[in-house]
Amino acid sequence: MTTVPPKSTVMHASWIPMLPKHLDDVVAVADLVHQDYPEEREIFAERLALFPEGCFVARDSGPAGAVVGYALSHPGIIMQPPPLNCLLGTLPTVPDCLYLHDVALLRTAQGLGLGRSLVRRLSQLAKARAMGPLALTAVNSSVRYWHGHGFDIIEPTPALAAKLRSYSEDAAYMVCALDG
């Protein structure tokens, strides 16, 4: 695993395509950031294998090039997010959204504009693939953060509400409509 740089050394980071060689770093970041939402390494590997164009790592621009975050997205169906720590098997043949399965940034990488650049990048991908809006399940009290990036809470159906509770009591399903 790449050494996590101290906050004072992370001045800039950027998203690059995730590769299989990044999986150990991704799991290490997930273990730090999402302790209450553990997922097996196979989940990350499957998302990368199924939809590599929607998977990224945030790398520190310093000499070590440490992985300071990651993002996993894949084609999905509105109001039908996958359960936590569950393999997909296949992607939907007719997706109607690009689902942000997981976004995690170490504290050292927060405040660098990575969230905004990620939403922009994924919006472009969704438009290019005619997938519809972006969707995600907000956890860790992140609703306000995602709302600031254009996402709105969608009132869940009873089935979706039950699935959201499996994440946490404050989990919310959110969608970001794409312009033009």
Phi, psi and chi 1 to 4 in degrees:
 res  aa     phi    psi   chi1   chi2   chi3   chi4
   1 MET       -  144.4  179.2  177.1  137.7      -
   2 THR   -72.4  141.6  -52.9      -      -      -
   3 THR   -69.5  135.0  -55.7      -      -      -
   4 VAL   -75.6  125.4  174.9      -      -      -
   5 PRO   -75.5  150.6   27.4  -32.6      -      -
   6 PRO   -66.7  153.1   13.2  -17.7      -      -
   7 LYS   -51.7  -40.5  179.1  148.1 -178.4   76.4
   8 SER   -63.5  -19.3   60.8      -      -      -
   9 THR   -96.3  -11.7   65.0      -      -      -
  10 VAL   -89.7  101.5  178.4      -      -      -
  11 MET  -102.9  -28.6  -58.1  -59.6  -84.0      -
  12 HIS  -154.2  141.5 -177.0  -93.4      -      -
  13 ALA  -142.1  156.4      -      -      -      -
  14 SER  -144.6  159.2   58.2      -      -      -
  15 TRP   -83.2  134.5  -65.3  106.8      -      -
  16 ILE  -130.0  159.0   62.8  168.0      -      -
  17 PRO   -59.1  137.0  -25.0   34.8      -      -
  18 MET   -75.0  139.9 -175.6 -175.0  -65.9      -
  19 LEU  -123.8  160.5  -59.5  171.3      -      -
  20 PRO   -53.8  -31.4  -29.7   37.4      -      -
  21 LYS   -65.8  -15.5   70.5  179.3 -176.6  178.4
  22 HIS   -87.5   -8.6  -63.7  124.9      -      -
  23 LEU   -59.0  -39.1  -73.8  171.9      -      -
  24 ASP   -63.1  -40.6  -71.7  -21.4      -      -
  25 ASP   -65.9  -40.2  -69.5  -32.1      -      -
  26 VAL   -61.6  -46.4  166.4      -      -      -
  27 VAL   -62.4  -39.4  170.4      -      -      -
  28 ALA   -64.3  -41.8      -      -      -      -
  29 VAL   -64.9  -45.2  169.8      -      -      -
  30 ALA   -58.6  -41.3      -      -      -      -
  31 ASP   -62.9  -31.7  -72.4  -13.0      -      -
  32 LEU   -81.4  -42.8  -70.1  170.5      -      -
  33 VAL   -86.8  -38.7  175.1      -      -      -
  34 HIS  -114.2   53.2  -68.2  -45.7      -      -
  35 GLN   -60.5  -30.6  -65.9  176.3    5.0      -
  36 ASP   -86.3   -3.2  -67.0  -25.1      -      -
  37 TYR  -132.9   60.4  -48.8   97.6      -      -
  38 PRO   -68.3  142.0   26.0  -33.0      -      -
  39 GLU  -135.3  146.3  -69.1 -166.7  -65.3      -
  40 GLU   -73.0  155.2  -59.6  -63.1  -36.3      -
  41 ARG   -54.3  -35.1 -174.6  179.6 -161.5  -79.5
  42 GLU   -61.0  -30.1  -69.0   76.3   21.5      -
  43 ILE   -64.5  -48.2  -57.0  -58.0      -      -
  44 PHE   -63.4  -44.2  -57.5  107.6      -      -
  45 ALA   -63.2  -39.8      -      -      -      -
  46 GLU   -67.3  -44.3 -176.4 -159.4   45.9      -
  47 ARG   -59.1  -42.7  -61.5  -48.6 -168.4  -96.0
  48 LEU   -63.7  -42.4  176.9   58.5      -      -
  49 ALA   -68.2  -38.4      -      -      -      -
  50 LEU   -75.4  -35.2  -72.0  172.7      -      -
  51 PHE  -148.4   69.4 -163.6   66.5      -      -
  52 PRO   -60.5  -29.6   17.4  -26.9      -      -
  53 GLU   -68.7  -10.8   57.3  -93.5   56.5      -
  54 GLY  -107.2   12.1      -      -      -      -
  55 CYS  -119.8  130.9  -61.7      -      -      -
  56 PHE  -139.9  155.7  -55.2   94.1      -      -
  57 VAL  -119.4  147.0  -68.0      -      -      -
  58 ALA   -95.7  123.0      -      -      -      -
  59 ARG  -114.6  134.7 -115.2 -175.9   30.3 -170.7
  60 ASP   -64.4  139.3  175.0   20.4      -      -
  61 SER   -80.4   -0.7   61.9      -      -      -
  62 GLY   -67.5  175.6      -      -      -      -
  63 PRO   -59.6  -32.1   -0.5   -0.2      -      -
  64 ALA   -78.4  -22.2      -      -      -      -
  65 GLY    59.9   40.7      -      -      -      -
  66 ALA   -64.1  143.0      -      -      -      -
  67 VAL   -76.8  120.6  170.9      -      -      -
  68 VAL  -115.9    5.0  -66.0      -      -      -
  69 GLY   178.7  174.3      -      -      -      -
  70 TYR  -155.6  163.2   66.8   87.2      -      -
  71 ALA  -143.7  133.4      -      -      -      -
  72 LEU  -121.6  127.2  -59.1  169.2      -      -
  73 SER  -138.7  159.9   69.0      -      -      -
  74 HIS  -160.8  159.3   55.7   79.8      -      -
  75 PRO   -58.9  141.9  -23.8   34.3      -      -
  76 GLY  -147.2 -173.7      -      -      -      -
  77 ILE  -119.6  128.1  -57.2  -65.1      -      -
  78 ILE   -53.1  136.9  -69.8  -73.6      -      -
  79 MET    70.0   10.5  -55.7  -74.2  -76.0      -
  80 GLN  -130.5   62.0  -64.4 -179.8   23.8      -
  81 PRO   -68.5  150.6   28.0  -35.0      -      -
  82 PRO   -70.7  150.5   22.4  -28.3      -      -
  83 PRO   -63.7  155.3  -16.0   27.0      -      -
  84 LEU   -60.8  139.8 -174.5   64.3      -      -
  85 ASN    55.3   45.2 -160.1   31.6      -      -
  86 CYS  -131.9  131.5 -155.3      -      -      -
  87 LEU   -68.0  146.4  -66.3  170.6      -      -
  88 LEU   -83.7  -36.6  -63.4  175.1      -      -
  89 GLY    84.1  -64.6      -      -      -      -
  90 THR  -142.6  168.0   61.3      -      -      -
  91 LEU   -94.8  155.9  -64.1  174.2      -      -
  92 PRO   -62.7  142.0    5.8   -7.8      -      -
  93 THR   -73.3  -29.2   54.1      -      -      -
  94 VAL  -128.9   78.9 -175.9      -      -      -
  95 PRO   -71.2  153.8   28.0  -33.9      -      -
  96 ASP  -124.4   12.6   60.6    6.0      -      -
  97 CYS  -160.4  165.3   70.2      -      -      -
  98 LEU  -105.6  114.7 -180.0   60.9      -      -
  99 TYR   -92.7  124.1 -175.7   72.6      -      -
 100 LEU   -83.7   97.7  -78.2   68.9      -      -
 101 HIS   -67.0  -41.2  172.6   79.8      -      -
 102 ASP  -161.5  134.7 -165.9    1.5      -      -
 103 VAL  -133.6  128.3  178.9      -      -      -
 104 ALA  -142.0  131.8      -      -      -      -
 105 LEU  -128.1  133.5  -65.4  173.0      -      -
 106 LEU   -64.5  155.0  -64.0  175.6      -      -
 107 ARG   -54.0  -33.7  -71.9 -171.4 -169.8  -86.3
 108 THR   -64.5  -18.9   58.1      -      -      -
 109 ALA  -105.5   -1.4      -      -      -      -
 110 GLN   -77.9  145.9  -65.9  173.8    3.6      -
 111 GLY    84.7   10.0      -      -      -      -
 112 LEU  -100.6    3.9  -61.1  176.9      -      -
 113 GLY    83.9   12.3      -      -      -      -
 114 LEU   -67.7  -36.3  -70.9  165.7      -      -
 115 GLY   -61.8  -47.1      -      -      -      -
 116 ARG   -63.0  -45.2 -171.8  157.8  -47.1  -75.4
 117 SER   -67.7  -32.4   65.7      -      -      -
 118 LEU   -67.4  -46.7  176.4   66.7      -      -
 119 VAL   -60.3  -40.8  170.2      -      -      -
 120 ARG   -61.9  -46.3 -173.6  174.5   31.6 -114.1
 121 ARG   -63.7  -44.4 -178.6  177.5 -138.2  154.8
 122 LEU   -71.0  -32.9  -66.7  177.3      -      -
 123 SER   -62.2  -43.2  -65.7      -      -      -
 124 GLN   -63.0  -41.1  -68.3  168.5  -11.2      -
 125 LEU   -63.4  -46.9  174.9   60.7      -      -
 126 ALA   -62.2  -41.4      -      -      -      -
 127 LYS   -64.6  -45.6  -73.8  178.3 -170.3  176.8
 128 ALA   -62.0  -33.4      -      -      -      -
 129 ARG   -96.8    4.8  -60.3  -70.7  -67.5  -86.5
 130 ALA    49.6   49.8      -      -      -      -
 131 MET   -94.0  -12.7  -77.1 -171.3 -128.7      -
 132 GLY    96.0 -156.2      -      -      -      -
 133 PRO   -73.4  172.8   30.1  -36.6      -      -
 134 LEU   -89.4  146.8  -56.9  179.0      -      -
 135 ALA  -140.5  153.7      -      -      -      -
 136 LEU  -160.5  165.9   58.4   80.3      -      -
 137 THR  -108.8  114.1  -59.0      -      -      -
 138 ALA   -84.0  129.7      -      -      -      -
 139 VAL  -131.5  179.3  -64.1      -      -      -
 140 ASN    57.2   37.5  -74.7  -21.3      -      -
 141 SER    56.3   38.7  -58.0      -      -      -
 142 SER   -98.9    7.6   63.4      -      -      -
 143 VAL   -55.8  -46.6  166.9      -      -      -
 144 ARG   -61.5  -41.6 -171.6  168.3  160.0 -155.0
 145 TYR   -58.4  -51.7  173.9   83.0      -      -
 146 TRP   -67.9  -34.1  -71.6  112.1      -      -
 147 HIS   -59.8  -38.0 -174.7   71.7      -      -
 148 GLY   -65.3  -15.7      -      -      -      -
 149 HIS  -105.1   15.9  -69.8  -70.7      -      -
 150 GLY    97.1    5.3      -      -      -      -
 151 PHE   -90.6  143.3  -73.1   80.2      -      -
 152 ASP  -123.3  145.0  -67.9  -49.7      -      -
 153 ILE   -69.1  137.4  -66.5  175.7      -      -
 154 ILE  -106.2  129.9  -59.1  -61.6      -      -
 155 GLU   -63.1  120.2 -170.6   63.4   36.4      -
 156 PRO   -78.0  150.3   27.8  -32.4      -      -
 157 THR   -70.9  166.0   62.4      -      -      -
 158 PRO   -56.9  -39.5  -28.7   36.9      -      -
 159 ALA   -65.4  -43.2      -      -      -      -
 160 LEU   -67.0  -39.9  177.6   55.6      -      -
 161 ALA   -58.6  -41.4      -      -      -      -
 162 ALA   -64.6  -41.2      -      -      -      -
 163 LYS   -65.0  -41.3 -170.3  179.6  -75.3 -173.0
 164 LEU   -61.9  -39.4  -68.0  174.3      -      -
 165 ARG   -63.0  -24.8  -79.0 -169.2  -58.5  -83.3
 166 SER   -68.7  -20.5   75.2      -      -      -
 167 TYR   -82.0  -60.8  -76.1   81.3      -      -
 168 SER  -172.5  167.0   67.2      -      -      -
 169 GLU   -66.3  -26.6  -74.8  -58.3  -45.1      -
 170 ASP   -98.4    6.8   75.9  -25.0      -      -
 171 ALA   -63.5  140.3      -      -      -      -
 172 ALA  -137.8  140.5      -      -      -      -
 173 TYR   -89.9  128.9 -171.9   77.3      -      -
 174 MET  -131.7  149.3  -58.4 -177.9   78.0      -
 175 VAL  -132.4  143.8  172.5      -      -      -
 176 CYS  -121.2  109.2  177.6      -      -      -
 177 ALA   -67.2  145.2      -      -      -      -
 178 LEU   -97.8  137.6  -56.5  179.0      -      -
 179 ASP   -74.3  144.1  -61.9  -33.6      -      -
 180 GLY    48.7      -      -      -      -      -
